């Protein structure tokens, strides 16, 4: 019975004897650094090799939290970049529409100015749908207004 107990204890402690064995470090003829529990070269001396301990559960948790925060921040930045890009695209489209509208208004103003400069009757249609014919004074004011609009807004 005592022998079985000793054998069990020896069986439990035997693997621990290898965990504290000397480690050797040597450089071979090619310049490669090697490590092992025995050294094929005669000049080797045992060296202590520091092995980093496994991170604690708290360190693992903190690392996971940092990674989660980094991923969330990256997603927010990407979303912000997309929103900025979409806003710039909308502004560009609005600017283009405004330019097209101005070009149409300029074409219409030039056409109306051309008609008003000819010596023939000219008219406009009011908000009620009635025709209003230009007299000489109204014609001169409208020509002046159209020329101002064209010089200010048209190329």
Steps between C-alpha positions, in 0.01 A plus 500: 500500500780737591675411177193584294479840671868569427457395137197726463690791652797430273263483201359840589836667563695342213370737227598797713866401483511582130338841536804634684765352270782716369451659162790551264549759231757466224582635156565244229747527210237678282444772762159371612415534869376171650343407834472160660532291814837370385780661301685323218786751525747462788518873585131538594404633840152474647304827485182613666230578250225727619159387382218750521216382720157439358287816520253513784127482441480872583767581239316288243173676584665845472655404167164380370336826614770706326449297182122544522541876551743519209259315271210726606712812446606376156136435411399849619781659300400303189137601546604862545715481186208359302265771631751770412545353154122481447457860622771622262335309215161659581662845511668434167170390346317804644770729361470332160119538505535867594743548213259336254214715635709816457594397146130455415410834657782666304381346174145616572621851595705528179206382293263749670755780458531417129120515462470828692767672289307436179256773398184299528234451764610291801297367791519295816240282670409593857406266786133509390594379153427836334721657234676822598650691207815704565484874444826686427572574866434139614708371209801720596480390867478132405792532256706665777402228751586219257836656411583532870404137563706381203808702597477382862411130454595390150836426349 
